[in-house]
């Protein structure tokens, strides 16, 4: 750079301007490493975590605020630049507004913690399905307000802009009808609560565990660990089976005995199996049926119908296994014979019978 055309005063101002900017950059690092860490420790000792949440939310934005302040002060000394330029000041103010909005946007992520504390303090039950919607709604409002304020800062008529959106509202509604349908579908899911986050659901579209519910769609993790995105409008119009809402799990099967099993032996097996089910802690006592059901081609059937008290899949399988072993022991102790699929083939000679 040729400094022959620069006066000594301009060179000094340039050096001061660069020095001020570097000083604020250094101060930004010092603030991050020492001052912010100290404030965070003080916030952890506070009775509530709100102060710590605010510090964490505004940490990055405040670091950039220091750079903006340093840039403005450096511009005051920078030669050949008018720091009082209205457009320059508008840009700085718009950046500061954006940084403030950034901090509020980060702070809105703690909505879930705020609602949890409110519900704990006032004994109000807040469904976890509502919290993501509220958090996203708060973020949307913050972004909309910040954009409107920045546009106003540059002289745009926000009211006219909103009126223009109103004139084109019909076209926008037609173009975004699917998005609107999904939004209303999400509202239906929230109000009717057919399921919540963490529930195991079954629909014609998908079966799995609900991981997230947004304005547009619901994320379901299948048992194959695939993540399926289902539009809310689709879910709202489908039949939904919520397996997580079960109070008990059904077990139903038939025991088939041979035709030559004595009636008394069938009655004994039936009564012993029924007593077993009534005494088992894992079986729901409300509905227990053990009945001689019907005659089949190759035997007679004993019908068993009952429920487990637990709905947890692993516990359900364990209870079912225990009962199966116990029934097998009862059959063996009573010397009853289970029927196997078989046929008898008669040939021309009546004395010869081939059993298959």
C-alpha positions as CSV (number, residue, x, y, z in Angstrom):
1,X,0.0,0.0,0.0
2,X,1.4,3.4,-1.0
3,X,1.4,5.6,2.0
4,X,2.7,8.7,0.2
5,X,-0.8,10.0,-0.2
6,X,-1.7,9.4,3.4
7,X,-1.1,12.0,6.1
8,X,0.5,11.1,9.4
9,X,-2.9,11.7,11.1
10,X,-4.6,9.3,8.7
11,X,-2.0,6.6,9.3
12,X,-2.4,7.0,13.1
13,X,-6.2,6.8,12.8
14,X,-5.8,3.6,10.7
15,X,-3.6,2.1,13.3
16,X,-6.0,3.1,16.1
17,X,-8.9,1.6,14.1
18,X,-7.2,-1.7,13.5
19,X,-5.9,-1.8,17.1
20,X,-9.5,-1.2,18.5
21,X,-10.8,-4.0,16.3
22,X,-8.1,-6.4,17.4
23,X,-8.6,-5.4,21.1
24,X,-12.3,-6.3,20.9
25,X,-11.5,-9.6,19.2
26,X,-9.1,-10.4,22.1
27,X,-11.7,-9.3,24.6
28,X,-14.2,-11.6,22.9
29,X,-11.9,-14.6,23.5
30,X,-11.2,-13.5,27.1
31,X,-14.9,-13.1,27.7
32,X,-15.6,-16.6,26.4
33,X,-12.8,-18.3,28.3
34,X,-13.0,-16.6,31.6
35,X,-15.8,-14.2,32.2
36,X,-18.6,-16.3,30.7
37,X,-17.3,-19.4,32.5
38,X,-17.4,-17.5,35.8
39,X,-20.9,-16.2,35.2
40,X,-22.0,-19.8,34.3
41,X,-20.7,-21.1,37.6
42,X,-22.5,-18.3,39.5
43,X,-25.7,-19.2,37.5
44,X,-25.4,-22.9,38.6
45,X,-25.5,-21.8,42.2
46,X,-28.8,-19.8,41.6
47,X,-32.1,-21.2,43.0
48,X,-33.4,-21.7,39.5
49,X,-31.7,-22.6,36.2
50,X,-33.2,-19.6,34.3
51,X,-30.1,-17.5,34.7
52,X,-27.9,-20.3,33.3
53,X,-30.4,-20.8,30.4
54,X,-30.2,-17.1,29.5
55,X,-26.4,-17.1,29.6
56,X,-26.1,-20.2,27.4
57,X,-28.7,-18.8,25.0
58,X,-27.0,-15.4,24.6
59,X,-23.4,-16.6,24.8
60,X,-22.7,-16.7,21.0
61,X,-24.9,-13.7,20.2
62,X,-23.1,-11.6,22.8
63,X,-19.7,-12.5,21.5
64,X,-20.8,-11.2,18.1
65,X,-22.2,-8.1,19.8
66,X,-18.7,-7.3,21.0
67,X,-17.4,-7.6,17.5
68,X,-20.1,-5.2,16.2
69,X,-19.3,-2.7,18.9
70,X,-15.6,-3.0,18.1
71,X,-16.4,-2.5,14.4
72,X,-18.4,0.6,15.1
73,X,-15.8,2.2,17.3
74,X,-13.1,1.2,14.8
75,X,-15.1,2.9,12.0
76,X,-15.1,6.1,13.9
77,X,-11.3,6.3,13.5
78,X,-11.1,4.6,10.1
79,X,-10.0,7.2,7.5
80,X,-12.1,8.0,4.5
81,X,-15.2,6.5,6.0
82,X,-18.1,8.3,7.5
83,X,-19.3,6.3,10.5
84,X,-22.4,8.5,10.8
85,X,-23.6,7.2,7.4
86,X,-27.3,6.3,8.0
87,X,-27.2,3.1,5.9
88,X,-24.1,1.9,7.9
89,X,-25.9,2.5,11.1
90,X,-29.0,0.7,9.9
91,X,-27.0,-2.3,9.0
92,X,-25.4,-2.4,12.4
93,X,-28.8,-2.0,14.2
94,X,-30.3,-4.7,12.0
95,X,-27.4,-7.0,12.9
96,X,-27.9,-6.3,16.6
97,X,-31.6,-7.0,16.3
98,X,-30.8,-10.2,14.6
99,X,-28.3,-11.2,17.3
100,X,-30.9,-10.4,20.0
101,X,-33.4,-12.6,18.1
102,X,-30.8,-15.3,17.9
103,X,-30.5,-15.3,21.6
104,X,-34.3,-15.5,22.1
105,X,-34.5,-18.3,19.5
106,X,-31.9,-20.3,21.6
107,X,-33.7,-19.5,24.8
108,X,-37.0,-20.8,23.4
109,X,-35.5,-24.2,23.2
110,X,-35.8,-24.4,27.0
111,X,-39.6,-24.2,26.7
112,X,-39.8,-27.9,27.7
113,X,-37.9,-27.3,30.9
114,X,-40.1,-24.3,31.8
115,X,-43.3,-26.3,31.3
116,X,-42.0,-29.2,33.3
117,X,-41.2,-26.9,36.2
118,X,-44.6,-25.2,35.9
119,X,-46.4,-28.6,35.9
120,X,-44.3,-29.8,38.9
121,X,-44.9,-26.6,40.9
122,X,-48.7,-26.3,40.3
123,X,-49.4,-30.1,39.9
124,X,-50.5,-29.5,36.3
125,X,-50.2,-32.4,33.9
126,X,-48.6,-31.2,30.7
127,X,-48.6,-33.7,27.8
128,X,-45.2,-34.1,26.2
129,X,-46.9,-34.0,22.8
130,X,-47.8,-30.4,23.3
131,X,-44.4,-29.1,24.3
132,X,-42.7,-29.6,20.8
133,X,-45.6,-27.6,19.2
134,X,-45.3,-24.8,21.7
135,X,-41.6,-24.6,21.3
136,X,-41.9,-24.5,17.5
137,X,-44.7,-21.9,17.7
138,X,-42.6,-19.7,20.0
139,X,-39.6,-19.9,17.6
140,X,-41.8,-19.1,14.6
141,X,-43.2,-16.0,16.4
142,X,-39.7,-14.8,17.4
143,X,-38.4,-15.2,13.8
144,X,-41.5,-13.4,12.4
145,X,-41.1,-10.5,14.8
146,X,-37.4,-10.1,14.2
147,X,-37.9,-10.1,10.4
148,X,-40.6,-7.5,10.8
149,X,-38.5,-5.3,13.0
150,X,-35.5,-5.5,10.6
151,X,-37.7,-4.7,7.6
152,X,-39.1,-1.7,9.5
153,X,-35.5,-0.6,10.3
154,X,-34.8,-0.4,6.6
155,X,-38.0,1.6,5.9
156,X,-40.3,-1.2,4.6
157,X,-44.0,-0.9,5.3
158,X,-44.7,-4.2,7.1
159,X,-48.4,-3.4,7.2
160,X,-48.4,-3.1,3.4
161,X,-46.5,-6.3,3.2
162,X,-49.0,-8.1,5.3
163,X,-51.8,-6.6,3.3
164,X,-50.2,-7.9,0.1
165,X,-50.1,-11.4,1.7
166,X,-53.8,-11.0,2.4
167,X,-54.5,-10.2,-1.2
168,X,-52.6,-13.3,-2.3
169,X,-54.0,-15.4,0.5
170,X,-56.3,-17.4,-1.6
171,X,-53.5,-18.4,-4.0
172,X,-51.2,-19.3,-1.2
173,X,-53.9,-21.3,0.5
174,X,-54.5,-23.3,-2.7
175,X,-50.8,-23.9,-3.2
176,X,-50.3,-24.9,0.4
177,X,-53.4,-26.9,1.0
178,X,-51.4,-30.0,1.8
179,X,-49.4,-28.1,4.4
180,X,-52.6,-26.7,5.9
181,X,-54.1,-30.2,6.0
182,X,-51.1,-31.5,7.8
183,X,-51.2,-28.6,10.3
184,X,-54.8,-29.2,11.1
185,X,-54.0,-32.9,11.3
186,X,-51.4,-32.1,13.9
187,X,-54.0,-30.0,15.9
188,X,-56.3,-33.0,15.8
189,X,-53.6,-35.3,17.1
190,X,-52.9,-32.8,20.0
191,X,-56.5,-32.3,21.0
192,X,-57.8,-35.9,20.6
193,X,-54.5,-37.4,21.9
194,X,-54.8,-40.8,20.1
195,X,-51.1,-41.2,21.0
196,X,-48.1,-39.4,22.4
197,X,-44.4,-39.5,22.1
198,X,-43.0,-42.9,23.0
199,X,-46.2,-44.8,22.3
200,X,-46.3,-47.9,20.2
201,X,-48.9,-47.4,17.5
202,X,-50.3,-49.4,14.5
203,X,-51.9,-47.8,11.5
204,X,-52.5,-48.9,7.9
205,X,-49.4,-46.8,7.0
206,X,-46.9,-47.8,9.7
207,X,-46.2,-49.6,12.9
208,X,-43.7,-48.5,15.5
209,X,-42.8,-46.1,18.3
210,X,-43.6,-42.4,18.0
211,X,-40.4,-40.3,18.2
212,X,-41.5,-36.8,17.3
213,X,-44.6,-34.8,16.3
214,X,-44.1,-31.6,14.3
215,X,-46.5,-29.2,12.5
216,X,-46.3,-31.2,9.3
217,X,-45.6,-34.8,10.2
218,X,-45.0,-37.5,12.8
219,X,-41.8,-39.5,13.0
220,X,-42.3,-43.2,13.8
221,X,-39.4,-45.6,14.5
222,X,-40.3,-49.1,13.2
223,X,-39.2,-52.3,14.9
224,X,-36.6,-52.7,12.0
225,X,-35.2,-49.3,13.3
226,X,-36.2,-47.5,10.2
227,X,-37.5,-43.9,10.7
228,X,-40.8,-43.3,8.8
229,X,-42.2,-39.8,8.3
230,X,-46.0,-39.8,8.1
231,X,-47.9,-36.6,7.2
232,X,-50.3,-35.6,10.0
233,X,-53.2,-35.4,7.6
234,X,-52.7,-39.1,6.8
235,X,-52.6,-40.1,10.4
236,X,-55.6,-38.0,11.3
237,X,-57.7,-39.8,8.7
238,X,-56.6,-43.4,9.5
239,X,-57.6,-45.8,12.2
240,X,-54.9,-45.9,14.9
241,X,-54.3,-48.7,17.3
242,X,-52.3,-47.6,20.3
243,X,-50.8,-50.7,21.8
244,X,-49.2,-48.7,24.6
245,X,-52.7,-48.0,26.0
246,X,-53.4,-51.6,26.6
247,X,-54.2,-52.6,30.2
248,X,-53.5,-56.2,29.5
249,X,-52.3,-58.6,26.7
250,X,-54.4,-61.4,25.4
251,X,-53.3,-65.1,25.2
252,X,-55.6,-67.5,23.3
253,X,-55.0,-71.0,21.9
254,X,-56.4,-74.5,21.8
255,X,-55.2,-77.8,23.2
256,X,-56.2,-80.7,21.1
257,X,-56.5,-84.2,22.7
258,X,-57.1,-87.5,21.0
259,X,-60.7,-88.8,20.7
260,X,-60.0,-91.7,23.0
261,X,-59.1,-89.4,25.9
262,X,-61.6,-90.2,28.8
263,X,-64.0,-87.4,29.7
264,X,-62.9,-87.4,33.3
265,X,-59.3,-86.9,32.3
266,X,-60.4,-83.9,30.1
267,X,-62.3,-82.5,33.1
268,X,-59.3,-82.9,35.4
269,X,-56.9,-81.3,32.9
270,X,-59.3,-78.4,32.3
271,X,-59.8,-77.8,36.1
272,X,-56.1,-78.0,36.8
273,X,-55.2,-75.6,34.0
274,X,-57.9,-73.2,35.1
275,X,-56.6,-73.3,38.7
276,X,-53.1,-72.7,37.4
277,X,-54.2,-69.6,35.5
278,X,-56.1,-68.2,38.5
279,X,-53.2,-68.7,40.8
280,X,-50.5,-67.2,38.5
281,X,-49.5,-63.7,39.5
282,X,-48.9,-62.7,35.9
283,X,-52.4,-63.5,34.7
284,X,-55.1,-60.9,34.9
285,X,-57.9,-62.4,37.1
286,X,-60.8,-60.7,35.4
287,X,-61.2,-62.9,32.3
288,X,-60.1,-66.6,32.4
289,X,-61.7,-69.2,30.3
290,X,-60.8,-72.9,30.0
291,X,-63.5,-74.8,28.2
292,X,-64.2,-77.9,26.2
293,X,-64.6,-76.1,22.9
294,X,-65.5,-78.5,20.0
295,X,-64.8,-81.8,18.2
296,X,-62.3,-81.9,15.4
297,X,-61.5,-84.6,12.8
298,X,-58.5,-85.8,14.7
299,X,-59.4,-84.9,18.3
300,X,-61.3,-82.7,20.8
301,X,-60.2,-79.2,21.6
302,X,-59.8,-77.5,25.0
303,X,-60.1,-73.7,24.5
304,X,-57.9,-71.3,26.6
305,X,-58.6,-67.6,26.7
306,X,-56.9,-65.2,29.3
307,X,-54.8,-62.1,29.6
308,X,-51.5,-61.1,31.2
309,X,-51.4,-58.3,33.7
310,X,-48.4,-56.7,32.0
311,X,-48.3,-55.2,28.5
312,X,-44.5,-55.2,28.2
313,X,-43.6,-57.5,25.4
314,X,-40.6,-59.2,27.2
315,X,-42.6,-59.8,30.4
316,X,-45.6,-61.1,28.4
317,X,-43.4,-63.7,26.6
318,X,-41.9,-64.8,29.9
319,X,-45.3,-65.3,31.5
320,X,-46.6,-67.2,28.5
321,X,-43.5,-69.4,28.6
322,X,-44.1,-70.2,32.3
323,X,-47.7,-71.1,31.7
324,X,-46.8,-73.3,28.7
325,X,-44.3,-75.3,30.8
326,X,-46.8,-75.7,33.6
327,X,-49.6,-76.9,31.2
328,X,-47.1,-79.4,29.7
329,X,-46.4,-80.8,33.2
330,X,-50.1,-81.1,33.9
331,X,-50.7,-83.0,30.7
332,X,-47.8,-85.3,31.4
333,X,-49.0,-85.9,35.0
334,X,-52.5,-86.8,33.9
335,X,-51.1,-89.1,31.1
336,X,-53.3,-87.3,28.5
337,X,-52.3,-87.5,24.9
338,X,-52.2,-84.5,22.6
339,X,-53.7,-85.2,19.1
340,X,-51.4,-85.0,16.1
341,X,-52.7,-84.4,12.6
342,X,-53.3,-87.9,11.2
343,X,-55.4,-89.9,8.8
344,X,-56.6,-93.5,8.5
345,X,-56.6,-95.1,5.1
346,X,-58.8,-98.2,4.6
347,X,-57.9,-100.6,1.9
348,X,-59.9,-103.5,0.3
349,X,-59.1,-105.9,3.1
350,X,-60.9,-104.8,6.3
351,X,-58.2,-106.4,8.4
352,X,-55.5,-104.2,7.1
353,X,-55.4,-100.6,8.3
354,X,-52.6,-98.3,7.3
355,X,-52.3,-95.3,9.6
356,X,-50.6,-92.3,8.1
